[in-house]
Amino acid sequence: MKESIDINLPFTNINFSSGHTMKNRFMLAPLTNKQSNEDGTLTEDERHWLEMRAKGGFGMVMTCASHVQKVGKGFEGQLGCFSDQHLNGLTTLAKSIKAHNCLSVVQLHHAGMRSPFDVIKEKAVCPSEHEKYNARALSLAEVEQLRDDFITAAIRSQKAGFDGVEVHGAHGYIITQFLSKKINQRTDKYGGSLENRSRILFEIVNGIRAKCGSNFLLGVRLSPERFGMELNEIKTIAQQLIDSNNIDFLDISLWDCKKMPEEEQEQHQTLLKHFTELERKNIKLTVAGKIYNGLDVQQLLNQGVDFVTLGRAAILHHNIPQLIKNDPEFRSITPPVSKDYLSNEGLGTKFVEYMSNWEGFVS
């Protein structure tokens, strides 16, 4: 039996606690694209790629992961927000996105132990020394500086005109490294218990809210698996973030929205359901992971997700929200696609080169 589709649901507004309104249920995922200058300043290619998605009908456009410290750079050509030298470019970018009635958000990021030596030209940092990643442990003063630099980057983003920021606490980057009992071996107030391991995340979130005010859009991205993450711990943190009432939305990266948890004892329901069943109050939930077409979007909204985060499908179709509006059963093209196709979809040369490293994506 064919699943019924409410063609209007993905195109209804969302009202966030901060007072911002999102015109539909589509967010552009924070996608690595390697198009910035090496000093982290904006290029025309990156501005064009993001504005094209805003123009294509997304309700919210999020930048790629933007590093809050020079030592936290995770890849070549990464957008920066750690210095006032980035302010002019960020201001231009915010204006370009907002010109299309689209919410503009910077994703705040620090790669921690995942900062490659050949990119940062020094030893990476981590909550604890990590031999595999050749990373050194942060001192207590450096942890406090890291917290403050996340907050300062949010203030800088607000000054540039962005509607809000998302704190990147997923995918094995530095906040994940603090959350992980496997990676974080600290013995001070930032290590040990879950309360201590999550302390820096809550200090960052509370600090951003205090400094940027109640009208600033604020989200947190979490991933419940890999890098020593435990599902119940991430659910606990998610519920605490909700209960604090200091965020507008939770962004949960599931890798695959239909998958079961990796932990056997949690496989009585899908990974998604573990988060849709949280007592979310007025906090919105978005998820990412293999969302390719109109039916995928509809199924997720029907299961209690507030809005969807699109990555691959948004690379392939700059205007996928409009395409789904015109045809609720629209299905994304299947890779491989040509370099010319991607160029026409707004990807610059460096982004196309990066996508060529994805197996089977570029012909």
C-alpha positions in Angstrom: 0.0 0.0 0.0 1.4 3.4 -1.0 2.1 5.8 1.8 -0.1 8.9 1.8 1.7 12.2 1.4 0.6 15.5 2.8 2.0 17.8 0.2 1.7 20.8 2.4 3.5 19.6 5.5 7.1 20.1 4.4 6.2 23.7 3.4 4.7 24.9 6.7 6.5 27.4 8.9 8.5 26.5 12.1 8.6 29.0 14.9 11.7 28.8 17.1 11.9 29.8 20.8 14.2 32.7 19.8 11.5 34.2 17.7 12.8 33.3 14.3 10.5 31.7 11.8 11.7 29.1 9.2 9.6 29.2 6.1 9.7 25.4 5.5 11.1 22.2 6.8 14.3 22.0 4.8 17.8 22.8 6.1 21.1 22.7 4.1 23.5 20.4 6.0 26.8 21.9 7.1 28.9 20.4 4.3 32.7 20.3 3.9 33.5 22.0 0.6 37.1 23.2 0.8 36.3 26.4 -1.0 37.6 29.0 1.5 41.0 30.7 1.3 43.6 29.0 3.5 43.4 31.8 6.0 39.7 31.0 6.5 38.4 34.0 4.6 35.4 33.6 2.3 35.8 33.1 -1.4 33.2 33.9 -4.1 32.9 30.1 -4.9 31.8 29.4 -1.3 29.4 32.4 -1.2 27.9 31.4 -4.5 27.4 27.7 -3.5 25.5 28.7 -0.3 23.5 31.5 -1.8 22.4 29.2 -4.6 20.8 26.9 -2.0 19.1 29.8 -0.3 17.7 30.9 -3.6 16.8 27.3 -4.3 14.2 27.3 -1.5 15.9 26.1 1.7 14.4 27.4 4.9 17.7 27.4 6.6 21.2 27.4 5.2 24.1 26.4 7.4 27.8 27.0 6.6 30.3 24.3 6.5 32.1 23.6 9.8 33.8 26.9 10.7 36.7 26.6 13.0 36.8 28.7 16.2 40.6 28.4 16.7 43.4 28.3 14.2 44.7 25.0 15.7 41.2 23.5 15.3 41.2 23.6 11.5 40.1 20.2 10.2 40.7 20.4 6.5 42.2 22.6 3.7 40.0 25.4 2.5 37.9 25.6 5.7 35.9 28.6 6.5 37.1 30.4 9.6 35.4 32.4 12.4 38.3 32.6 14.8 39.5 36.1 13.9 38.0 39.5 13.0 39.7 39.1 9.6 36.8 36.8 8.8 34.2 39.4 9.6 33.9 41.0 6.2 33.4 37.7 4.4 31.0 36.4 7.0 29.0 39.7 6.7 28.8 39.2 2.9 27.7 35.6 3.3 25.0 36.4 5.8 23.5 39.0 3.5 23.6 36.7 0.5 21.7 34.0 2.4 19.2 36.2 4.1 18.4 38.0 0.8 16.2 34.9 -0.1 14.0 34.8 3.1 16.3 32.1 4.4 17.7 31.7 7.9 21.5 31.9 8.1 23.5 29.9 10.5 27.2 29.4 11.1 28.3 25.9 12.3 31.0 26.4 15.0 33.7 23.7 14.9 37.0 22.6 16.3 38.5 19.4 15.0 40.7 18.7 18.1 42.7 15.5 17.6 41.3 15.3 14.0 43.3 18.4 12.9 45.8 17.0 10.5 49.5 18.0 11.1 50.0 19.0 7.5 47.0 21.4 7.7 47.8 23.1 11.1 51.6 22.6 11.0 51.7 21.7 14.7 50.5 19.0 17.0 46.8 18.6 17.3 45.0 19.1 20.7 42.6 16.8 22.5 41.1 16.6 26.0 43.8 13.9 26.7 47.0 12.9 25.0 46.1 10.6 22.0 48.9 8.7 20.5 47.0 7.4 17.4 46.2 11.0 16.3 49.5 12.4 17.6 47.5 14.8 19.8 48.6 16.5 23.0 46.4 17.1 26.0 44.9 20.6 26.6 45.8 22.3 29.9 42.9 23.5 32.1 43.6 27.1 30.9 43.4 26.0 27.3 40.1 24.2 27.9 38.7 27.4 29.3 40.1 29.4 26.3 38.5 26.9 24.0 35.2 27.5 25.6 35.6 31.2 25.4 36.6 31.0 21.7 33.5 29.1 20.8 31.5 31.9 22.5 33.5 34.6 20.8 33.0 33.0 17.4 29.2 33.1 18.1 29.4 36.8 19.0 31.4 37.4 15.8 28.8 35.5 13.7 26.0 37.6 15.3 28.0 40.8 14.5 28.3 39.6 10.9 24.5 39.4 10.7 23.8 35.7 10.9 20.6 34.6 12.5 22.3 32.1 14.6 24.9 29.4 15.1 25.1 25.6 15.6 27.6 24.1 18.0 29.2 21.1 16.4 29.3 18.4 19.0 29.3 15.4 16.6 31.5 13.3 14.3 34.5 12.8 16.6 35.5 16.5 16.7 36.6 18.2 19.9 33.3 18.3 21.8 32.7 14.7 21.0 36.2 14.0 22.3 35.2 15.6 25.6 32.0 13.6 25.7 33.7 10.3 25.0 34.7 8.3 28.0 37.0 6.3 25.7 38.9 9.4 24.5 38.6 11.8 27.5 40.9 10.6 30.2 41.0 13.9 32.1 40.9 13.9 35.9 39.8 17.5 36.4 36.3 19.0 36.2 36.2 18.3 32.5 36.7 14.5 32.7 35.3 11.4 34.5 31.6 11.5 35.0 29.2 12.4 32.2 28.4 15.7 34.0 32.1 16.6 33.8 32.7 15.3 30.3 29.7 17.3 29.0 30.6 20.4 31.1 32.3 22.3 28.2 29.4 21.8 25.9 26.9 23.3 28.4 29.3 26.1 29.3 29.6 27.0 25.6 25.8 26.8 25.0 25.0 28.8 28.1 27.7 31.3 27.3 26.5 31.9 23.8 22.9 32.4 25.1 24.1 34.8 27.7 26.3 36.9 25.4 24.1 36.8 22.2 20.7 37.1 23.8 17.4 35.4 23.7 16.7 36.4 20.0 19.7 34.5 18.6 19.1 31.2 17.0 21.1 28.4 18.7 21.4 24.7 17.8 23.6 21.8 18.8 24.6 18.9 16.6 25.2 15.5 18.2 25.9 12.0 16.9 25.0 9.0 19.0 27.5 6.5 17.6 31.2 6.1 16.8 34.1 7.6 18.6 33.1 6.0 21.9 29.7 7.6 22.0 27.0 5.7 24.0 23.4 6.1 22.9 22.0 6.6 26.5 24.6 9.2 27.3 23.8 11.2 24.2 20.1 10.9 24.9 20.8 12.2 28.4 22.7 15.2 27.1 20.0 15.9 24.5 17.3 15.9 27.2 19.4 18.1 29.4 19.9 20.6 26.5 16.2 20.6 26.0 15.4 21.1 29.7 17.9 24.0 29.9 15.7 25.8 27.4 18.8 27.6 26.1 18.7 26.1 22.6 16.3 26.3 19.7 17.0 23.0 18.0 18.8 19.7 18.2 20.5 18.4 15.1 21.1 14.7 15.3 23.4 13.1 12.7 22.2 9.5 12.3 24.3 8.5 9.2 21.1 6.7 8.1 17.7 7.7 9.4 16.3 4.2 9.0 19.1 2.3 10.8 18.9 0.4 14.0 21.3 1.3 16.9 24.7 -0.4 16.9 24.3 -1.3 20.6 22.3 -4.6 20.8 20.5 -3.7 24.0 19.0 -0.6 22.2 17.8 -2.4 19.1 14.1 -2.6 20.2 13.5 0.5 18.1 15.2 2.5 15.4 18.0 5.0 16.3 15.6 7.8 15.1 12.9 6.8 17.5 15.2 7.0 20.4 15.3 10.8 19.7 11.8 11.4 18.5 10.5 10.0 21.8 12.4 12.6 23.9 10.3 15.0 25.8 11.2 17.9 23.5 8.9 20.7 24.8 9.4 23.6 22.5 12.8 22.5 21.2 12.8 21.5 17.5 14.5 18.3 16.2 16.2 17.9 12.9 18.0 14.8 11.6 20.4 13.9 8.8 21.2 10.6 7.1 20.3 9.3 3.7 17.4 11.6 3.0 17.1 11.7 -0.8 13.6 12.3 -1.9 10.1 13.7 -1.1 8.9 10.4 0.4 12.0 10.3 2.8 11.1 13.8 3.9 7.5 13.0 4.4 8.2 9.8 6.4 10.5 11.6 8.8 8.1 14.5 9.4 5.3 11.9 10.0 7.6 10.2 12.6 7.9 13.4 14.6 10.9 15.1 13.2 10.4 18.9 12.9 12.6 19.6 9.9 15.1 17.6 7.7 18.8 18.3 7.0 19.8 17.5 3.5 23.4 16.9 2.4 24.0 14.7 -0.7 20.6 15.5 -2.2 21.4 19.3 -1.8 24.7 18.9 -3.5 23.0 17.3 -6.5 20.0 19.6 -6.6 20.4 23.2 -5.4 16.7 23.7 -5.5 15.5 20.4 -4.1 12.9 22.0 -1.8 11.3 23.6 -4.9 11.5 20.3 -6.8 9.7 18.5 -4.0 7.1 21.2 -3.8 6.4 20.8 -7.5 6.4 17.0 -7.3 6.0 15.5 -3.7 7.4 12.2 -5.0 10.5 13.7 -6.5 13.5 11.5 -6.3 17.1 12.8 -6.4 19.3 11.9 -9.3 21.6 8.9 -8.6 25.4 9.4 -8.9 27.7 9.2 -10.6 27.3 12.6 -12.2 29.6 14.7 -14.3 31.9 17.5 -13.2 29.9 19.8 -15.5 26.7 18.8 -13.8 28.1 19.7 -10.4 29.5 23.0 -11.7 26.0 23.9 -13.0 24.7 23.1 -9.5 26.9 25.8 -8.0 30.0 23.8 -6.9 33.3 25.5 -7.4 36.4 23.7 -8.8 37.8 22.7 -5.3 34.4 21.4 -4.2 34.1 19.3 -7.4 37.6 17.9 -6.8 36.6 17.1 -3.2 33.5 15.3 -4.3 35.6 13.3 -6.8 37.1 11.6 -3.8 33.7 10.2 -2.8 33.6 6.7 -4.4 31.1 6.6 -7.3 29.9 10.2 -7.0 31.7 11.8 -9.9 32.0 10.2 -13.3 
